[in-house]
Structures are given as structure tokens and as C-alpha cells.
Amino acid sequence: MATPPGLRLLPGIDRDLGALIAMSGENRCVTDSSAELPRRAAARTVKLASLPIGVAGRMVGGWGRRLAGQSQDEINAVMSERTAEQLFAVLGQLKGGAMKFGQALSVFEAAVPDEYAAPYREALTKLQSAAPPMSARMTHRVLDEQLGRAWRRRFTEFDDEPIAAASIGQVHHGVWHDGREVAVKVQYPGADEALRSDLRQLQRFSRLFQAVLPGADVKPLLAELSERMDEELDYRTEADNQRAFAAAFDGDDHVLVPKVVASSPKVMVTEWTTGTPLAAIIQEGTVEQRNAAGRLLAEFHYSSPPRAKMLHADPHPGNFMLRDDGRMCVIDFGLVARLPEGTPLALGRIMRLALEDRQAELFDTLRAEGFVRPDTELDPEDVHAYLTPFVEPLKCERFHFTRRWAQRQAGRLSDVRRQDFHTGRSLNLPPQWLMIHRVTAGAVGILCQLDAELELRGIVERWQPGFAA
């Protein structure tokens, strides 16, 4: 199905719409009266398939408004707003893998062109921290199964109303039997089936999401989420990860990781903490708050591998809070990159060589690490030109991360007329570098959303092996 002449929402959004629409015979988005995740793959597929159908319908409607005399800008504004509303409403409503994917996409919002950004920004912010909750009855059933029917004796208080609901679980406030305030994370029944089903279906929609958020590397992201979903589903693994981070940052002046109190496969209890979510700071924070949050986020990102031997791999604003005591609280350790040797030495060397315009050495290092395949013909000068903008924040003592800067990066990488586009397609991303690359890109995306100015070079010099001259 092609876009009518003269009408285009975003580059590439009409690709393969016919094939996607064929997946479902209905154009509807059903709101569940039950809070349980829909388990049947067919039911979830219908909801996910409503996304491309909705886009197609708006294109036809837009063509009609064009004939009625509305300007292209007016049509694009309306279509962008309605697409954002539908896209992230469906992802948030389904929870599971759909919402997890939407949250992962949220860090790329800064790369969306300004003329489309407002509706996506609002929808993404809602998705980062909210979803329809499950009932108290169902919550109690999960707690009975996971903590035993006498679980109430372990609490002096338990609030049935969740204070947060996310992709595969929701969080309740409580008071542990020893008087500590705690956060109780309860996994949705059916989350495992929903996660697997969603990620299979979302693979088919990758071009649609790529068009909506051009800064996102969608296919590798979906592949990674699929590969790591078993870790996300077992809260015992997440609890072990969080214990390691809490120990590594215990007593730290800049970062707080809540301690784990108890855990089971589908329930995790941690110490309670409060703060201002990064999503709120992105929306209305002061310059001081933005810069402080950006500095703390960068410090946490680069210091985690040498300190915890892991990298927090779920970077979206819903997982970070700025506390009144000046520290950043970090939550949700279901997805991590295990780096027993810390961040690779080669990463710091690549950054340094690109920064110092040492093209031949840079190319040889990239080839040795597998970024350049043995049978690939590439010009070292083109490779250097491709990488140099990425190390621009390290050229000065302080760098101002802005949405405009992120949009320039996304634009040069997605413009088929530019050499950077072709160079990027020719480079290889070795599997062992995939998560490091994605998490770093996500952290940079948040810095751009924050509009933060910070001394990134000093942080990298301190924590990144191989970078210091």
C-alpha cells in the first residue's frame, strides 16, 4: 500500500503496510476490563496489528483533507499526534514485551525532528512509568503463591493500590515487619507468555517503529530483548543483580541503589526510596537539576563496570530519580550486561584514536575488534568521519547535550545521500559489543532529553580504561 501522492507522515512509514495489515482482519484496539495481561497470542496480535492499520487509515484521511484544502503542515501535525497516541497507548496497554519495547524506545525521543516531537514526547513520558494496574485480588494471589499464604505476617502494612505499574510487574508500598519501608514488585500473571508473543510480533513491525523514531536501532534491540527475556522474568536474577550493585555503591555520595529485602521468582521486596523522577526533570526541571541529573547519570554509567562488573542495561528515565540529598537513585536491574573484566580497554582506545584523528590506527583497532569484517572494503577516512561526531562531547571540558545535537546525529546516519549512511551499513557490530553500544546510546539519549551540560570528558578519563592519554 503506497502513500497517496504529496502525502507523507515520516520517511519510510508506509513501507510494508500491506503485509502488516494482512496480519489482522480487524481495526480495533480493545480495552481489557480485566487487569490480567491478555495471554492469547491472537488477542495481542490483533492489538499490535491495529498500529499499521491505524497509520494506513490516517494516510487515507490525510489525503482527503489535502483535497479539502488543508495544508501539508496541518495534516502532518494531526497525523503525528494521532499516531503517537495510538502507538504508545497500545504498547502501554499490553504491558509485557510491547510495553518493555516502548520503554526502550523512549530514550530515542530526543532524535525525533522538532516538528513531530511534541506528541511523541508526551506519549513516551506516560509510557515510562505508567500502565493499567491489576486488581488487589490478583495481586494477593501472586503473593500467596510466591511468599506463602502467611505473607501478611511479614508486613506490618501493605498498600493494595500500586504506586507504579510497568512492563511486566507493578510496585506496591509496604512496611516490613522490622519497621523498614519497602517497595514490593509483583509480576503480572501471564507476563512470560505475553513477553514472548509480543516480541515475536514486534519483529514484523520493525520498519514502522524505525520510521516513527529514526534514532532507534530497532531490529537489534528487539533481538536483544528476546534473547534476555528469561533473565527479566525471574526476579531472583534481578535481585542478585541489584544486590551486587547495592554492594558496589554502598555509602556512595552520588548514587543510591536500594537494598534487596526478599525475593522469589515473581515477587521482589526492596528498601523504599523517594525522589524526583527523571521524566519530571526532563519536562520541567531547572537548569541546575538537569545538569546534576546528567552528571550523576554519566557517572553511574561509566563507573558501574569497574565497580560492579556489570552495566545497568535498561536506561530509560523511569528507572532513575534525583533525591533531595543530591544522590541519584537507580532501580530495575532485571536487564544487565555482565562485564567481569570491566568495560573493554578497546573502547577507550577507539574513543581516543577518533578524538586525535589517528585514522589508520583507528581503522586497525576496529578491524581487530571485529567492527570491520575481513572481506569488507572501507576507506579509513570515511570510518573516521563516521565516528568523529560521536566523540564530539569529549573534545571539550564541558559539553551541552541537546535535542538538536541528537537530531543531527540521527539525520546524518539515516540520510541515504550521505556517506555516513553507507559507512554505517558496512560496519559490523560484534555481539559482545551490542549491549554496551545500546546502553551507551540510551544514556546519551537521556542526556539530550535532559538538555544537560556536564564535564563528560573528566568522567570518561576517570572510569574508561584505555582513554586516558
C-alpha positions as CSV (number, residue, x, y, z in Angstrom):
1,M,0.0,0.0,0.0
2,A,1.6,3.2,-1.1
3,T,1.2,6.7,0.4
4,P,-1.0,9.0,-1.8
5,P,1.0,11.5,-3.9
6,G,2.1,14.5,-1.9
7,L,1.3,13.0,1.5
8,R,3.9,11.6,3.8
9,L,3.9,11.4,7.6
10,L,7.5,10.4,8.2
11,P,10.1,8.9,5.8
12,G,9.5,5.2,5.3
13,I,6.4,4.9,7.4
14,D,4.4,3.4,4.5
15,R,6.8,0.5,3.8
16,D,5.2,-2.9,4.0
17,L,1.9,-1.6,5.4
18,G,0.0,-4.0,3.2
19,A,1.9,-7.0,4.7
20,L,1.3,-5.8,8.2
21,I,-2.3,-5.1,7.7
22,A,-2.8,-8.6,6.4
23,M,-2.0,-9.9,9.9
24,S,-5.3,-8.9,11.2
25,G,-8.9,-8.7,9.9
26,E,-10.0,-6.0,12.4
27,N,-9.1,-2.4,13.0
28,R,-9.8,-2.0,16.7
29,C,-8.0,-1.6,20.0
30,V,-9.8,-3.3,22.8
31,T,-9.5,-2.1,26.4
32,D,-9.4,-5.0,28.8
33,S,-11.9,-5.0,31.6
34,S,-9.6,-7.4,33.4
35,A,-6.2,-6.2,34.7
36,E,-4.6,-9.5,33.8
37,L,-2.3,-9.5,30.8
38,P,-4.1,-10.9,27.7
39,R,-2.5,-14.3,27.3
40,R,-3.7,-15.5,23.9
41,A,-1.3,-14.6,21.1
42,A,-4.2,-14.0,18.8
43,A,-5.7,-11.3,21.0
44,R,-2.4,-9.5,21.4
45,T,-1.7,-9.7,17.7
46,V,-5.0,-8.0,16.9
47,K,-4.0,-5.1,19.2
48,L,-0.5,-4.8,17.8
49,A,-1.8,-5.1,14.2
50,S,-4.1,-2.1,14.9
51,L,-0.9,0.1,14.7
52,P,-0.2,-0.2,11.0
53,I,-3.9,-0.3,10.2
54,G,-4.3,3.0,12.1
55,V,-1.4,4.5,10.2
56,A,-2.9,3.5,6.9
57,G,-6.3,4.9,7.9
58,R,-4.8,8.2,8.8
59,M,-2.9,8.4,5.5
60,V,-6.2,7.9,3.6
61,G,-7.9,10.5,5.8
62,G,-5.0,12.9,5.3
63,W,-5.3,12.6,1.6
64,G,-8.9,13.5,1.9
65,R,-8.1,16.6,4.0
66,R,-5.5,17.6,1.4
67,L,-8.2,17.5,-1.3
68,A,-10.3,19.6,1.1
69,G,-7.7,22.4,1.2
70,Q,-5.8,21.8,4.4
71,S,-2.0,22.5,4.2
72,Q,0.6,19.7,4.4
73,D,1.9,21.0,7.7
74,E,-1.6,20.9,9.3
75,I,-2.2,17.4,8.1
76,N,1.2,16.2,9.3
77,A,0.7,17.7,12.7
78,V,-2.7,16.0,13.2
79,M,-1.4,12.6,11.9
80,S,1.7,12.8,14.0
81,E,-0.3,13.4,17.2
82,R,-2.8,10.6,16.5
83,T,-0.1,8.2,15.5
84,A,1.8,8.9,18.8
85,E,-1.3,8.5,20.8
86,Q,-2.2,5.1,19.3
87,L,1.3,3.8,19.1
88,F,2.2,4.2,22.8
89,A,-1.4,3.6,24.1
90,V,-1.3,0.2,22.5
91,L,2.2,-0.6,23.8
92,G,1.4,0.6,27.3
93,Q,-2.0,-1.2,27.5
94,L,-0.5,-4.5,26.5
95,K,2.3,-4.3,29.1
96,G,4.6,-7.3,28.6
97,G,7.1,-7.2,25.7
98,A,5.1,-4.4,24.0
99,M,5.5,-2.0,26.8
100,K,9.1,-3.1,27.5
101,F,9.9,-2.3,23.9
102,G,8.1,1.1,24.1
103,Q,10.1,2.0,27.2
104,A,13.3,1.1,25.5
105,L,12.3,3.3,22.5
106,S,11.6,6.2,24.9
107,V,15.3,7.2,25.2
108,F,15.4,7.9,21.4
109,E,12.7,10.5,21.6
110,A,15.4,13.3,21.6
111,A,16.2,12.3,18.0
112,V,12.7,12.9,16.7
113,P,12.5,16.0,14.5
114,D,11.1,19.0,16.3
115,E,8.0,19.3,14.1
116,Y,6.9,15.8,15.2
117,A,8.4,15.6,18.7
118,A,5.7,17.1,21.0
119,P,3.0,14.4,20.8
120,Y,5.7,11.6,20.9
121,R,7.4,13.2,23.9
122,E,4.1,13.3,25.9
123,A,3.1,9.7,25.0
124,L,6.6,8.4,25.7
125,T,6.7,10.1,29.1
126,K,3.5,8.4,30.1
127,L,4.8,5.0,29.0
128,Q,7.9,5.3,31.0
129,S,6.2,4.9,34.4
130,A,2.5,4.0,34.0
131,A,0.3,1.2,32.9
132,P,-3.2,-0.1,33.9
133,P,-2.8,-1.9,37.3
134,M,-4.0,-5.4,38.1
135,S,-6.6,-5.9,40.8
136,A,-5.9,-6.4,44.5
137,R,-7.4,-9.9,44.4
138,M,-4.9,-10.9,41.7
139,T,-2.0,-9.2,43.5
140,H,-2.8,-11.2,46.6
141,R,-3.0,-14.4,44.6
142,V,0.5,-13.9,43.3
143,L,1.8,-13.0,46.8
144,D,0.1,-16.2,48.1
145,E,1.9,-18.3,45.5
146,Q,5.3,-16.6,45.9
147,L,5.6,-15.7,49.6
148,G,3.2,-18.3,51.1
149,R,-0.3,-17.7,52.4
150,A,1.2,-16.2,55.6
151,W,2.9,-13.4,53.7
152,R,0.8,-10.7,55.5
153,R,2.7,-11.6,58.7
154,R,5.9,-10.4,57.1
155,F,4.4,-6.9,56.7
156,T,3.0,-4.5,59.2
157,E,1.5,-2.5,56.3
158,F,0.7,-3.3,52.7
159,D,-1.0,-0.9,50.3
160,D,-3.2,-2.7,47.8
161,E,-3.1,0.3,45.4
162,P,0.1,0.1,43.3
163,I,2.3,3.2,43.2
164,A,3.8,2.3,39.8
165,A,3.0,-0.1,37.0
166,A,5.4,-1.1,34.3
167,S,6.1,-3.6,31.6
168,I,6.0,-7.0,33.4
169,G,5.1,-6.0,37.0
170,Q,3.8,-3.4,39.3
171,V,5.1,-1.9,42.6
172,H,3.3,-1.5,46.0
173,H,4.4,0.4,49.1
174,G,4.6,-1.5,52.3
175,V,6.2,-1.7,55.8
176,W,8.3,-4.7,56.6
177,H,7.9,-6.5,59.9
178,D,11.1,-4.8,61.2
179,G,9.8,-1.3,60.5
180,R,11.5,-0.6,57.2
181,E,9.5,1.0,54.4
182,V,9.7,-1.3,51.4
183,A,8.8,-1.4,47.7
184,V,7.1,-4.7,46.7
185,K,7.4,-5.6,43.0
186,V,4.8,-8.1,41.8
187,Q,4.9,-9.7,38.4
188,Y,1.7,-9.9,36.3
189,P,0.3,-13.4,35.7
190,G,0.9,-14.4,32.2
191,A,3.8,-12.0,31.8
192,D,6.1,-14.8,30.4
193,E,3.6,-15.7,27.6
194,A,2.9,-12.1,26.8
195,L,6.5,-11.2,26.6
196,R,7.4,-13.9,24.2
197,S,4.3,-13.4,22.0
198,D,4.9,-9.6,21.8
199,L,8.5,-9.8,20.9
200,R,7.7,-12.2,18.0
201,Q,5.0,-9.9,16.7
202,L,7.0,-6.7,17.1
203,Q,9.8,-8.1,14.8
204,R,7.3,-7.8,12.0
205,F,6.7,-4.1,12.7
206,S,10.3,-3.0,12.9
207,R,10.1,-0.7,9.9
208,L,7.1,1.1,11.2
209,F,8.9,1.9,14.5
210,Q,12.1,2.8,12.7
211,A,10.2,5.3,10.7
212,V,8.5,6.8,13.8
213,L,11.7,7.1,15.8
214,P,14.6,7.3,13.3
215,G,17.3,7.4,16.0
216,A,16.3,3.9,17.3
217,D,18.2,0.8,16.1
218,V,15.0,-1.3,16.3
219,K,15.9,-4.8,15.0
220,P,19.0,-5.4,17.2
221,L,17.0,-4.0,20.2
222,L,14.2,-6.5,19.7
223,A,16.7,-9.3,19.2
224,E,18.4,-8.4,22.4
225,L,15.1,-8.2,24.4
226,S,14.1,-11.6,23.1
227,E,17.4,-13.2,24.0
228,R,17.4,-11.8,27.5
229,M,13.8,-12.2,28.4
230,D,14.3,-15.2,30.7
231,E,16.5,-13.1,32.9
232,E,13.9,-10.3,33.1
233,L,11.1,-12.8,34.1
234,D,13.0,-14.3,37.1
235,Y,13.0,-11.8,39.9
236,R,15.6,-13.9,41.7
237,T,18.1,-13.0,39.0
238,E,17.2,-9.3,39.2
239,A,17.6,-9.5,43.0
240,D,21.1,-10.9,42.6
241,N,22.0,-8.1,40.2
242,Q,20.6,-5.5,42.5
243,R,22.5,-6.9,45.5
244,A,25.7,-6.7,43.5
245,F,25.0,-3.0,42.5
246,A,23.9,-2.1,46.0
247,A,27.2,-3.5,47.5
248,A,29.3,-1.8,44.9
249,F,27.7,1.6,45.6
250,D,27.1,1.2,49.3
251,G,27.8,4.5,51.0
252,D,28.4,6.3,47.7
253,D,28.0,10.1,47.8
254,H,26.4,10.2,44.3
255,V,24.4,7.0,43.7
256,L,21.9,5.1,45.8
257,V,20.8,1.5,44.9
258,P,18.1,0.3,47.3
259,K,19.0,-2.9,49.1
260,V,17.0,-6.2,48.5
261,V,14.9,-7.4,51.4
262,A,13.4,-10.6,50.0
263,S,12.9,-12.2,46.6
264,S,11.2,-15.1,44.8
265,P,10.7,-15.8,41.1
266,K,7.8,-13.4,40.7
267,V,8.0,-11.1,43.7
268,M,10.8,-8.9,44.9
269,V,10.9,-6.7,48.1
270,T,13.5,-3.8,48.3
271,E,14.0,-0.9,50.6
272,W,11.8,2.1,49.8
273,T,13.2,5.4,48.5
274,T,11.7,8.5,47.0
275,G,12.9,11.3,44.7
276,T,12.0,13.3,41.6
277,P,11.8,11.0,38.5
278,L,14.0,12.0,35.6
279,A,10.9,12.1,33.5
280,A,9.6,15.1,35.6
281,I,13.0,16.8,35.4
282,I,13.0,16.4,31.6
283,Q,9.6,18.0,31.5
284,E,10.0,20.9,34.0
285,G,13.3,20.7,35.8
286,T,15.6,23.6,36.5
287,V,18.9,24.1,34.7
288,E,20.6,23.0,38.0
289,Q,18.5,19.9,38.3
290,R,19.1,18.9,34.6
291,N,22.8,19.3,34.8
292,A,23.0,17.5,38.2
293,A,20.9,14.6,36.9
294,G,23.0,14.4,33.7
295,R,26.3,14.4,35.6
296,L,25.1,11.7,38.0
297,L,23.7,9.5,35.2
298,A,27.0,9.7,33.3
299,E,29.0,8.9,36.4
300,F,26.8,5.9,37.1
301,H,27.0,4.6,33.5
302,Y,30.8,4.8,33.3
303,S,31.7,3.8,36.8
304,S,29.4,0.7,37.0
305,P,31.6,-1.7,35.0
306,P,34.8,-1.2,37.0
307,R,32.8,-1.1,40.3
308,A,30.0,-3.7,39.9
309,K,31.4,-5.6,36.9
310,M,28.1,-5.0,35.3
311,L,26.3,-2.3,33.3
312,H,22.7,-1.4,34.1
313,A,21.1,-2.2,30.7
314,D,17.6,-0.7,31.0
315,P,18.3,3.0,30.5
316,H,15.0,4.9,30.4
317,P,14.0,7.9,32.7
318,G,11.5,5.8,34.7
319,N,14.5,3.9,36.3
320,F,16.2,7.0,37.8
321,M,15.2,9.5,40.4
322,L,17.0,12.6,41.8
323,R,16.9,12.6,45.6
324,D,16.7,15.6,47.9
325,D,20.1,14.7,49.3
326,G,21.7,15.2,45.8
327,R,22.1,11.5,45.0
328,M,20.6,9.6,42.1
329,C,18.5,6.6,42.9
330,V,18.7,3.7,40.4
331,I,16.1,0.9,40.2
332,D,15.2,-2.0,38.0
333,F,18.1,-4.3,37.5
334,G,16.3,-7.0,35.5
335,L,18.5,-6.4,32.5
336,V,22.3,-6.0,32.9
337,A,25.4,-6.5,30.8
338,R,27.9,-8.7,32.7
339,L,31.4,-7.3,32.3
340,P,33.7,-9.3,34.6
341,E,36.8,-7.5,33.2
342,G,35.0,-4.1,33.2
343,T,34.4,-2.0,30.1
344,P,36.7,-3.2,27.2
345,L,40.0,-1.5,27.0
346,A,39.5,-1.2,23.3
347,L,36.5,1.1,23.7
348,G,38.6,3.7,25.4
349,R,41.3,3.3,22.8
350,I,38.8,3.7,19.9
351,M,37.4,6.9,21.5
352,R,40.9,8.3,22.0
353,L,42.1,7.5,18.4
354,A,38.9,9.0,16.9
355,L,39.4,12.1,19.1
356,E,43.0,12.5,18.0
357,D,42.3,11.9,14.2
358,R,44.6,8.9,14.1
359,Q,42.7,7.3,11.2
360,A,45.0,4.4,10.3
361,E,45.3,3.2,14.0
362,L,41.6,3.6,14.5
363,F,40.8,1.5,11.5
364,D,43.3,-1.2,12.5
365,T,41.7,-1.3,16.0
366,L,38.2,-1.5,14.6
367,R,39.2,-4.4,12.3
368,A,40.9,-6.2,15.2
369,E,37.8,-5.9,17.3
370,G,35.5,-7.2,14.5
371,F,33.8,-3.9,13.6
372,V,35.3,-4.2,10.1
373,R,34.9,-7.6,8.5
374,P,37.9,-9.1,6.7
375,D,36.1,-9.1,3.4
376,T,34.8,-5.6,3.7
377,E,36.3,-2.7,1.7
378,L,36.2,0.6,3.6
379,D,38.1,3.8,3.5
380,P,39.7,4.6,6.9
381,E,39.0,8.3,6.3
382,D,35.2,7.5,5.8
383,V,35.2,5.4,9.0
384,H,36.9,8.2,11.0
385,A,34.4,10.8,9.6
386,Y,31.5,8.5,10.7
387,L,32.8,8.1,14.3
388,T,34.1,11.6,14.9
389,P,30.7,13.2,15.7
390,F,30.2,10.5,18.4
391,V,33.2,11.7,20.4
392,E,32.4,15.4,20.0
393,P,31.3,15.6,23.7
394,L,34.9,14.6,24.7
395,K,36.6,17.4,22.8
396,C,35.9,20.0,25.5
397,E,35.8,20.1,29.2
398,R,32.0,20.7,29.3
399,F,29.5,19.6,26.7
400,H,25.9,20.6,26.3
401,F,23.7,17.7,25.2
402,T,20.7,18.9,23.3
403,R,17.9,17.5,21.2
404,R,19.2,19.4,18.2
405,W,22.6,17.6,18.5
406,A,20.8,14.2,18.8
407,Q,18.7,15.1,15.7
408,R,21.8,15.9,13.7
409,Q,23.3,12.5,14.6
410,A,20.1,10.7,13.6
411,G,19.8,12.7,10.5
412,R,23.3,12.0,9.1
413,L,23.0,8.3,9.9
414,S,19.6,7.9,8.2
415,D,20.2,10.1,5.1
416,V,20.8,7.7,2.2
417,R,22.5,10.6,0.3
418,R,25.4,10.8,2.8
419,Q,28.5,8.7,3.0
420,D,27.9,8.2,6.7
421,F,24.8,6.2,5.9
422,H,26.7,3.8,3.7
423,T,29.7,3.6,6.0
424,G,27.4,2.7,8.9
425,R,25.7,-0.1,6.9
426,S,29.1,-1.5,6.0
427,L,30.4,-1.6,9.6
428,N,29.7,-4.7,11.8
429,L,28.6,-4.6,15.4
430,P,30.2,-7.7,17.2
431,P,27.7,-9.5,19.5
432,Q,29.9,-8.7,22.6
433,W,29.6,-5.0,21.9
434,L,25.9,-4.9,21.2
435,M,24.6,-4.2,24.7
436,I,27.4,-1.7,25.5
437,H,26.6,0.2,22.3
438,R,22.8,0.2,23.0
439,V,23.1,1.2,26.7
440,T,25.6,4.0,25.9
441,A,23.3,5.3,23.1
442,G,20.4,5.2,25.6
443,A,22.3,7.1,28.2
444,V,23.2,9.7,25.7
445,G,19.6,9.9,24.6
446,I,18.5,10.7,28.2
447,L,21.3,13.4,28.5
448,C,19.9,15.0,25.4
449,Q,16.3,14.8,26.8
450,L,17.6,16.5,30.0
451,D,19.3,19.2,27.9
452,A,22.2,18.7,30.3
453,E,25.6,20.4,30.3
454,L,28.3,18.4,32.1
455,E,32.0,17.6,32.3
456,L,31.8,14.2,30.4
457,R,35.5,14.1,29.5
458,G,36.6,14.1,33.1
459,I,34.2,11.3,33.9
460,V,35.4,9.2,30.9
461,E,39.1,9.9,31.8
462,R,38.5,8.6,35.3
463,W,36.5,5.5,34.6
464,Q,37.0,4.3,31.0
465,P,40.1,2.1,30.6
466,G,42.2,2.9,27.5
467,F,41.1,6.5,27.1
468,A,43.5,8.5,29.3
469,A,46.4,9.8,27.3
